[in-house]
Amino acid sequence: MTWPAFPFEGKLRIKKIADPVDIEPPRKGEDSVNCTACHTPDSEYLWANERWRVKTPPKPSGLPIVMILEPRAHLDIGDLSTMHAAELGVLTVRLERAIRSLDSVARVHITRWGDGSAHLQQWFMARPAGYLQLRGPFMTMWDEILPPVDEAQWKLDLDYISAWMGDE
């Protein structure tokens, strides 16, 4: 493959696609009683307000910043009220600006996968400045492949983003 962002080289084989299932299994936390996000205390989050919270993985990974924005209420994207939807837009822009303002970050990729959890999680993944090969849809793979960023700098960056989010 000649796509510069593709993280692999050499001959790869396409896996045979599995037959479709008749009934899809439930996602994690379909019921708020069993939802991890609903039962995680604010102390485990980087930032929170009365309706939203921002968390990070417990340790640094290959990208400078990976963050997750979640509603406090047990909602998926299609369940958001007009107010929640408007706030999601405003917070998405605010968090993207905070992350992108770091010197080590060139761009911020924002995504949501709907298969893992029934509780909405919007992901923010920072592409390191200067690393053009990391552009595009393979950012999640590169995050796993690259060595973890420096933990001390990661913590400073998280403190900076937390302060940015707290400065309304």
N, CA, C and O of each residue as an XYZ file, in Angstrom:
672
protein
N       0.846     -1.170      0.000
C       0.000      0.000      0.000
C       0.894      1.236      0.000
O       1.906      1.279      0.699
N       0.519      2.228     -0.778
C       1.351      3.427     -0.911
C       0.820      4.631     -0.141
O       1.370      5.725     -0.270
N      -0.220      4.464      0.646
C      -0.784      5.557      1.427
C       0.196      5.901      2.540
O       0.475      5.050      3.385
N       0.734      7.139      2.570
C       1.764      7.487      3.563
C       1.316      7.323      5.013
O       2.152      7.047      5.874
N       0.037      7.484      5.311
C      -0.445      7.390      6.689
C      -0.625      5.956      7.162
O      -0.759      5.715      8.361
N      -0.631      5.000      6.240
C      -0.848      3.605      6.612
C       0.339      3.123      7.435
O       1.475      3.231      6.974
N       0.115      2.592      8.643
C       1.216      2.296      9.556
C       1.962      0.981      9.305
O       2.844      0.623     10.086
N       1.634      0.272      8.254
C       2.277     -1.017      8.000
C       2.882     -1.036      6.606
O       2.476     -0.278      5.725
N       3.859     -1.914      6.424
C       4.436     -2.107      5.099
C       4.562     -3.600      4.848
O       4.467     -4.415      5.765
N       4.770     -3.924      3.625
C       4.873     -5.336      3.282
C       3.519     -5.889      2.877
O       2.524     -5.168      2.799
N       3.509     -7.179      2.625
C       2.298     -7.825      2.142
C       1.372     -8.150      3.316
O       1.775     -8.800      4.281
N       0.152     -7.697      3.216
C      -0.873     -7.982      4.214
C      -1.988     -8.769      3.545
O      -2.218     -8.647      2.342
N      -2.665     -9.564      4.329
C      -3.814    -10.319      3.806
C      -5.083     -9.787      4.448
O      -5.095     -9.432      5.626
N      -6.135     -9.737      3.673
C      -7.428     -9.323      4.205
C      -8.058    -10.523      4.892
O      -8.102    -11.625      4.344
N      -8.542    -10.285      6.095
C      -9.207    -11.300      6.889
C     -10.574    -11.604      6.270
O     -11.236    -10.704      5.752
N     -10.989    -12.849      6.323
C     -12.319    -13.209      5.853
C     -13.342    -12.589      6.803
O     -13.209    -12.679      8.024
N     -14.351    -11.967      6.231
C     -15.370    -11.349      7.068
C     -16.286    -12.430      7.622
O     -16.704    -13.337      6.902
N     -16.588    -12.323      8.898
C     -17.442    -13.308      9.570
C     -18.881    -13.161      9.079
O     -19.294    -12.095      8.623
N     -19.614    -14.230      9.181
C     -21.033    -14.190      8.824
C     -21.771    -13.266      9.779
O     -21.411    -13.181     10.954
N     -22.799    -12.570      9.296
C     -23.560    -11.703     10.199
C     -24.297    -12.518     11.252
O     -24.670    -13.667     11.015
N     -24.499    -11.918     12.403
C     -25.239    -12.582     13.486
C     -26.709    -12.191     13.372
O     -27.039    -11.143     12.816
N     -27.578    -13.028     13.895
C     -29.010    -12.732     13.866
C     -29.388    -11.649     14.873
O     -30.220    -10.787     14.591
N     -28.767    -11.702     16.047
C     -29.058    -10.730     17.098
C     -27.734    -10.168     17.609
O     -26.855    -10.913     18.043
N     -27.608     -8.860     17.552
C     -26.378     -8.244     18.041
C     -26.357     -8.247     19.564
O     -27.389     -8.033     20.199
N     -25.188     -8.489     20.152
C     -25.099     -8.480     21.617
C     -25.259     -7.057     22.146
O     -24.960     -6.102     21.429
N     -25.720     -6.897     23.373
C     -25.850     -5.560     23.947
C     -24.477     -4.926     24.148
O     -23.487     -5.618     24.385
N     -24.437     -3.611     24.050
C     -23.200     -2.886     24.337
C     -23.002     -2.813     25.840
O     -23.937     -3.050     26.604
N     -21.799     -2.488     26.266
C     -21.523     -2.297     27.694
C     -22.417     -1.183     28.215
O     -22.528     -0.125     27.595
N     -23.049     -1.421     29.347
C     -23.821     -0.384     30.008
C     -25.114      0.003     29.319
O     -25.545      1.150     29.435
N     -25.745     -0.915     28.606
C     -27.038     -0.587     27.996
C     -28.012     -0.092     29.063
O     -28.815      0.809     28.820
N     -27.926     -0.684     30.224
C     -28.740     -0.271     31.363
C     -27.844      0.583     32.261
O     -26.729      0.173     32.584
N     -28.308      1.746     32.664
C     -27.471      2.641     33.475
C     -27.016      2.000     34.787
O     -26.018      2.425     35.368
N     -27.736      0.987     35.255
C     -27.347      0.288     36.475
C     -25.982     -0.377     36.295
O     -25.209     -0.480     37.248
N     -25.688     -0.827     35.075
C     -24.428     -1.521     34.787
C     -23.436     -0.652     34.004
O     -22.458     -1.170     33.465
N     -23.671      0.627     33.936
C     -22.830      1.533     33.144
C     -21.641      2.032     33.965
O     -21.818      2.646     35.017
N     -20.449      1.766     33.482
C     -19.229      2.202     34.165
C     -19.182      3.716     34.297
O     -18.877      4.230     35.373
N     -19.480      4.441     33.220
C     -19.411      5.906     33.254
C     -20.358      6.488     34.300
O     -20.007      7.435     35.004
N     -21.541      5.929     34.396
C     -22.533      6.443     35.354
C     -22.093      6.272     36.803
O     -22.531      7.016     37.680
N     -21.228      5.293     37.055
C     -20.832      4.988     38.430
C     -19.387      5.383     38.747
O     -18.856      5.012     39.794
N     -18.752      6.135     37.841
C     -17.392      6.597     38.078
C     -17.460      7.975     38.737
O     -18.145      8.865     38.232
N     -16.761      8.163     39.854
C     -16.822      9.459     40.553
C     -16.099     10.564     39.772
O     -15.209     10.288     38.967
N     -16.489     11.796     40.019
C     -15.863     12.939     39.362
C     -14.357     12.987     39.584
O     -13.626     13.517     38.748
N     -13.891     12.445     40.689
C     -12.454     12.471     40.988
C     -11.629     11.720     39.942
O     -10.418     11.922     39.848
N     -12.270     10.862     39.162
C     -11.582     10.110     38.103
C     -11.549     10.877     36.777
O     -10.992     10.395     35.791
N     -12.142     12.063     36.758
C     -12.222     12.866     35.538
C     -11.295     14.066     35.627
O     -11.005     14.561     36.716
N     -10.838     14.525     34.484
C      -9.973     15.692     34.399
C     -10.763     16.978     34.631
O     -10.262     17.923     35.240
N     -12.003     17.004     34.141
C     -12.848     18.196     34.226
C     -14.297     17.738     34.270
O     -14.654     16.723     33.671
N     -15.124     18.484     34.975
C     -16.556     18.172     35.023
C     -17.341     19.436     35.304
O     -16.858     20.352     35.969
N     -18.566     19.472     34.784
C     -19.521     20.491     35.197
C     -20.828     19.779     35.521
O     -20.826     18.560     35.694
N     -21.926     20.487     35.608
C     -23.172     19.848     36.045
C     -23.730     18.840     35.036
O     -24.525     17.979     35.414
N     -23.330     18.927     33.750
C     -23.878     18.004     32.743
C     -22.842     17.236     31.933
O     -23.220     16.313     31.211
N     -21.563     17.567     32.014
C     -20.541     16.942     31.165
C     -19.287     16.640     31.973
O     -19.027     17.269     32.999
N     -18.508     15.660     31.493
C     -17.228     15.325     32.121
C     -16.213     14.960     31.032
O     -16.575     14.465     29.964
N     -14.946     15.213     31.326
C     -13.841     14.888     30.423
C     -12.872     13.986     31.167
O     -12.454     14.284     32.286
N     -12.522     12.867     30.520
C     -11.538     11.963     31.123
C     -10.424     11.666     30.127
O     -10.520     11.968     28.938
N      -9.374     11.068     30.653
C      -8.240     10.641     29.845
C      -7.935      9.190     30.203
O      -8.375      8.696     31.242
N      -7.184      8.513     29.345
C      -6.691      7.196     29.762
C      -5.833      7.360     31.023
O      -5.339      8.457     31.286
N      -5.650      6.299     31.797
C      -4.923      6.421     33.067
C      -3.437      6.726     32.931
O      -2.797      7.139     33.898
N      -2.887      6.527     31.749
C      -1.466      6.810     31.535
C      -1.268      7.295     30.100
O      -2.138      7.084     29.255
N      -0.143      7.937     29.817
C       0.078      8.445     28.463
C       0.198      7.320     27.443
O       0.580      6.194     27.763
N      -0.140      7.663     26.209
C      -0.007      6.724     25.094
C       0.872      7.371     24.028
O       1.611      8.309     24.330
N       0.808      6.900     22.818
C       1.689      7.391     21.764
C       1.360      8.775     21.239
O       2.233      9.445     20.686
N       0.127      9.216     21.398
C      -0.253     10.556     20.962
C      -0.121     11.524     22.136
O      -0.235     11.107     23.288
N       0.115     12.803     21.867
C       0.300     13.748     22.974
C      -0.889     13.799     23.924
O      -0.710     13.881     25.139
N      -2.107     13.749     23.377
C      -3.316     13.832     24.187
C      -4.391     12.939     23.584
O      -4.611     12.949     22.373
N      -5.054     12.172     24.432
C      -6.277     11.445     24.080
C      -7.260     11.744     25.200
O      -6.964     11.512     26.372
N      -8.444     12.266     24.835
C      -9.449     12.628     25.835
C     -10.814     12.140     25.391
O     -11.061     11.915     24.206
N     -11.693     11.983     26.366
C     -13.064     11.544     26.090
C     -14.025     12.488     26.789
O     -13.914     12.721     27.993
N     -14.968     13.032     26.031
C     -16.032     13.878     26.557
C     -17.293     13.031     26.679
O     -17.705     12.376     25.721
N     -17.908     13.049     27.870
C     -19.112     12.255     28.131
C     -20.180     13.116     28.799
O     -19.855     14.008     29.583
N     -21.456     12.856     28.495
C     -22.494     13.502     29.297
C     -22.551     12.832     30.668
O     -22.264     11.642     30.800
N     -22.914     13.588     31.662
C     -23.067     13.023     32.998
C     -24.255     12.052     33.015
O     -24.194     10.998     33.647
N     -25.331     12.418     32.316
C     -26.521     11.561     32.232
C     -26.252     10.380     31.302
O     -25.420     10.462     30.398
N     -26.960      9.297     31.535
C     -26.812      8.089     30.707
C     -27.529      8.302     29.375
O     -28.694      7.939     29.210
N     -26.800      8.903     28.427
C     -27.351      9.230     27.121
C     -26.406      8.790     26.022
O     -25.188      8.813     26.195
N     -26.961      8.391     24.900
C     -26.180      8.173     23.689
C     -26.462      9.366     22.776
O     -27.322     10.187     23.093
N     -25.778      9.473     21.685
C     -25.889     10.673     20.858
C     -27.315     10.924     20.368
O     -27.751     12.073     20.305
N     -28.036      9.872     20.023
C     -29.410     10.035     19.563
C     -30.391     10.383     20.657
O     -31.530     10.755     20.373
N     -29.966     10.268     21.917
C     -30.825     10.571     23.069
C     -30.670     11.998     23.576
O     -31.418     12.425     24.455
N     -29.698     12.749     23.026
C     -29.420     14.083     23.542
C     -30.598     15.024     23.319
O     -31.190     15.049     22.240
N     -30.929     15.790     24.342
C     -31.932     16.849     24.194
C     -31.309     17.961     23.349
O     -30.106     17.947     23.089
N     -32.112     18.902     22.932
C     -31.594     20.046     22.182
C     -30.534     20.781     22.998
O     -29.513     21.199     22.451
N     -30.767     20.943     24.299
C     -29.806     21.609     25.175
C     -28.487     20.832     25.228
O     -27.413     21.415     25.078
N     -28.573     19.516     25.441
C     -27.355     18.700     25.483
C     -26.618     18.746     24.141
O     -25.390     18.828     24.108
N     -27.360     18.695     23.051
C     -26.739     18.730     21.716
C     -26.009     20.054     21.505
O     -24.895     20.077     20.981
N     -26.635     21.153     21.913
C     -25.989     22.459     21.780
C     -24.728     22.525     22.643
O     -23.694     23.023     22.198
N     -24.815     22.030     23.858
C     -23.647     22.015     24.744
C     -22.547     21.129     24.183
O     -21.368     21.466     24.289
N     -22.916     20.000     23.588
C     -21.915     19.124     22.977
C     -21.130     19.878     21.911
O     -19.908     19.756     21.825
N     -21.832     20.648     21.109
C     -21.151     21.442     20.078
C     -20.193     22.454     20.682
O     -19.044     22.558     20.254
N     -20.655     23.190     21.663
C     -19.822     24.214     22.300
C     -18.622     23.577     22.996
O     -17.499     24.063     22.860
N     -18.851     22.497     23.736
C     -17.748     21.838     24.447
C     -16.768     21.171     23.488
O     -15.569     21.130     23.763
N     -17.258     20.654     22.377
C     -16.368     20.066     21.373
C     -15.402     21.115     20.848
O     -14.201     20.862     20.750
N     -15.910     22.275     20.513
C     -15.057     23.356     20.005
C     -14.082     23.817     21.093
O     -12.898     24.019     20.826
N     -14.580     23.980     22.306
C     -13.742     24.440     23.409
C     -12.609     23.463     23.720
O     -11.462     23.873     23.898
N     -12.931     22.182     23.785
C     -11.914     21.171     24.086
C     -10.918     21.041     22.930
O      -9.719     20.883     23.161
N     -11.402     21.106     21.709
C     -10.499     21.044     20.543
C      -9.528     22.214     20.572
O      -8.334     22.031     20.333
N     -10.019     23.407     20.859
C      -9.144     24.590     20.928
C      -8.112     24.449     22.036
O      -6.945     24.793     21.849
N      -8.540     23.944     23.189
C      -7.612     23.776     24.311
C      -6.497     22.806     23.944
O      -5.324     23.081     24.198
N      -6.858     21.675     23.348
C      -5.855     20.671     22.974
C      -4.947     21.224     21.875
O      -3.726     21.084     21.943
N      -5.544     21.849     20.868
C      -4.772     22.358     19.727
C      -3.846     23.500     20.133
O      -2.876     23.775     19.425
N      -4.114     24.169     21.246
C      -3.257     25.275     21.672
C      -1.914     24.798     22.234
O      -1.002     25.602     22.426
N      -1.793     23.498     22.496
C      -0.509     22.961     22.976
C       0.526     23.022     21.854
O       0.204     22.732     20.702
N       1.749     23.391     22.173
C       2.810     23.478     21.160
C       3.078     22.137     20.477
O       3.480     22.103     19.314
N       2.862     21.056     21.182
C       3.177     19.729     20.645
C       2.093     19.187     19.705
O       2.261     18.108     19.137
N       0.983     19.918     19.530
C      -0.163     19.412     18.776
C      -0.370     20.212     17.490
O      -0.374     21.443     17.499
N      -0.542     19.481     16.380
C      -0.829     20.119     15.089
C      -2.330     20.132     14.801
O      -2.873     21.159     14.393
N      -3.000     19.005     15.010
C      -4.426     18.866     14.721
C      -5.063     17.988     15.787
O      -4.383     17.248     16.498
N      -6.395     18.090     15.882
C      -7.143     17.254     16.816
C      -8.209     16.515     16.022
O      -9.047     17.139     15.371
N      -8.180     15.198     16.074
C      -9.188     14.367     15.430
C     -10.278     14.078     16.453
O      -9.989     13.716     17.594
N     -11.523     14.238     16.043
C     -12.660     14.045     16.941
C     -13.536     12.953     16.350
O     -13.899     12.997     15.175
N     -13.875     11.959     17.192
C     -14.656     10.834     16.679
C     -15.527     10.236     17.763
O     -15.371     10.518     18.950
N     -16.438      9.410     17.321
C     -17.292      8.663     18.236
C     -17.532      7.295     17.621
O     -17.918      7.184     16.457
N     -17.302      6.259     18.409
C     -17.639      4.901     17.994
C     -18.843      4.485     18.821
O     -18.849      4.668     20.038
N     -19.843      3.939     18.193
C     -21.061      3.612     18.904
C     -21.205      2.175     19.334
O     -22.244      1.800     19.877
N     -20.190      1.352     19.106
C     -20.323     -0.073     19.402
C     -19.819     -0.489     20.773
O     -20.233     -1.531     21.281
N     -18.939      0.290     21.387
C     -18.336     -0.151     22.640
C     -19.176      0.097     23.873
O     -19.288     -0.770     24.740
N     -19.763      1.271     23.956
C     -20.483      1.660     25.164
C     -21.802      2.318     24.791
O     -21.895      3.027     23.788
N     -22.812      2.078     25.602
C     -24.114      2.711     25.382
C     -24.111      4.156     25.872
O     -25.005      4.925     25.518
N     -23.123      4.540     26.679
C     -22.986      5.898     27.199
C     -22.123      6.670     26.196
O     -21.004      6.254     25.895
N     -22.629      7.779     25.681
C     -21.911      8.563     24.678
C     -20.497      8.897     25.129
O     -20.280      9.400     26.232
N     -19.543      8.606     24.257
C     -18.155      8.987     24.470
C     -17.648      9.598     23.173
O     -17.580      8.926     22.143
N     -17.298     10.864     23.230
C     -16.709     11.529     22.065
C     -15.209     11.649     22.319
O     -14.783     12.236     23.314
N     -14.416     11.085     21.410
C     -12.970     10.999     21.574
C     -12.265     12.166     20.885
O     -12.671     12.614     19.813
N     -11.206     12.642     21.524
C     -10.352     13.695     20.989
C      -8.933     13.125     20.948
O      -8.385     12.737     21.980
N      -8.349     13.077     19.766
C      -7.013     12.501     19.607
C      -6.114     13.526     18.927
O      -6.378     13.956     17.804
N      -5.039     13.914     19.633
C      -4.143     14.955     19.143
C      -3.037     14.368     18.274
O      -2.325     13.449     18.680
N      -2.908     14.927     17.056
C      -1.778     14.528     16.199
C      -0.581     15.386     16.550
O      -0.687     16.612     16.576
N       0.571     14.755     16.824
C       1.753     15.532     17.181
C       2.209     16.429     16.029
O       2.172     16.030     14.864
N       2.634     17.631     16.370
C       3.127     18.587     15.381
C       4.307     17.994     14.611
O       5.208     17.385     15.188
N       4.273     18.189     13.301
C       5.374     17.755     12.443
C       5.276     16.331     11.935
O       5.974     15.981     10.984
N       4.454     15.510     12.520
C       4.347     14.102     12.134
C       3.235     13.923     11.101
O       2.136     13.469     11.418
N       3.548     14.289      9.864
C       2.555     14.236      8.797
C       2.110     12.813      8.488
O       0.990     12.602      8.021
N       2.963     11.849      8.740
C       2.620     10.449      8.479
C       1.444      9.989      9.350
O       0.779      9.009      9.015
N       1.189     10.666     10.433
C       0.118     10.262     11.342
C      -1.235     10.859     10.969
O      -2.221     10.637     11.673
N      -1.297     11.607      9.879
C      -2.564     12.211      9.447
C      -3.541     11.120      9.021
O      -3.147     10.078      8.498
N      -4.822     11.383      9.258
C      -5.851     10.519      8.704
C      -6.431      9.497      9.653
O      -6.256      9.573     10.869
N      -7.133      8.526      9.061
C      -7.951      7.599      9.857
C      -7.186      6.538     10.648
O      -7.801      5.748     11.363
N      -5.869      6.506     10.534
C      -5.097      5.480     11.241
C      -4.536      5.984     12.572
O      -3.691      5.325     13.179
N      -5.000      7.139     13.022
C      -4.504      7.712     14.279
C      -4.627      6.737     15.444
O      -3.723      6.654     16.275
N      -5.728      6.001     15.516
C      -5.892      5.073     16.637
C      -4.833      3.973     16.602
O      -4.353      3.538     17.649
N      -4.474      3.529     15.411
C      -3.414      2.523     15.292
C      -2.076      3.112     15.715
O      -1.331      2.492     16.474
N      -1.770      4.322     15.219
C      -0.506      4.952     15.583
C      -0.416      5.177     17.093
O       0.667      5.065     17.669
N      -1.523      5.488     17.728
C      -1.523      5.690     19.178
C      -1.051      4.435     19.901
O      -0.372      4.523     20.924
N      -1.401      3.291     19.381
C      -0.985      2.005     19.980
C       0.452      1.630     19.617
O       1.132      0.956     20.390
N       0.912      2.062     18.452
C       2.226      1.677     17.932
C       3.354      2.528     18.515
O       4.410      2.004     18.869
N       3.130      3.834     18.614
C       4.174      4.754     19.073
C       4.486      4.543     20.546
O       3.616      4.122     21.308
N       5.718      4.831     20.958
C       6.035      4.751     22.396
C       5.272      5.839     23.140
O       4.969      6.884     22.565
N       4.959      5.607     24.410
C       4.218      6.613     25.190
C       4.984      7.934     25.268
O       6.214      7.954     25.329
N       4.238      9.025     25.264
C       4.857     10.342     25.431
C       5.363     10.473     26.867
O       4.981      9.705     27.751
N       6.225     11.459     27.075
C       6.798     11.685     28.401
C       5.688     11.963     29.416
O       4.868     12.857     29.207
N       5.657     11.204     30.513
C       4.574     11.315     31.489
C       4.541     12.668     32.189
O       3.461     13.193     32.458
N       5.687     13.233     32.485
C       5.722     14.538     33.156
C       5.114     15.611     32.254
O       4.318     16.430     32.714
N       5.482     15.610     30.980
C       4.924     16.590     30.042
C       3.439     16.349     29.836
O       2.663     17.299     29.732
N       3.039     15.082     29.775
C       1.623     14.716     29.617
C       0.799     15.297     30.771
O      -0.272     15.862     30.549
N       1.296     15.158     31.993
C       0.583     15.686     33.160
C       0.498     17.208     33.115
O      -0.540     17.774     33.458
N       1.570     17.882     32.699
C       1.535     19.337     32.553
C       0.489     19.750     31.515
O      -0.262     20.703     31.724
N       0.449     19.027     30.402
C      -0.528     19.321     29.350
C      -1.954     19.100     29.840
O      -2.848     19.880     29.514
N      -2.175     18.045     30.619
C      -3.512     17.794     31.168
C      -3.923     18.909     32.133
O      -5.073     19.347     32.118
N      -2.996     19.368     32.965
C      -3.285     20.470     33.885
C      -3.663     21.734     33.101
O      -4.588     22.454     33.477
N      -2.944     21.990     32.020
C      -3.212     23.154     31.177
C      -4.615     23.061     30.565
O      -5.364     24.038     30.589
N      -4.970     21.909     30.023
C      -6.287     21.723     29.410
C      -7.388     21.825     30.461
O      -8.438     22.415     30.206
N      -7.156     21.264     31.616
C      -8.135     21.359     32.710
C      -8.381     22.813     33.090
O      -9.526     23.213     33.300
N      -7.320     23.604     33.181
C      -7.459     25.028     33.506
C      -8.213     25.754     32.393
O      -9.063     26.601     32.669
N      -7.910     25.430     31.155
C      -8.599     26.036     30.000
C     -10.090     25.752     30.077
O     -10.911     26.650     29.889
N     -10.439     24.500     30.355
C     -11.857     24.111     30.417
C     -12.547     24.775     31.602
O     -13.740     25.072     31.528
N     -11.823     25.014     32.692
C     -12.412     25.637     33.871
C     -12.582     27.130     33.745
O     -13.283     27.750     34.544
N     -11.936     27.721     32.735
C     -12.003     29.167     32.536
C     -13.138     29.517     31.593
O     -12.936     29.740     30.400
N     -14.346     29.561     32.160
C     -15.530     29.819     31.320
C     -15.666     31.275     31.150
O     -16.591     31.735     30.480
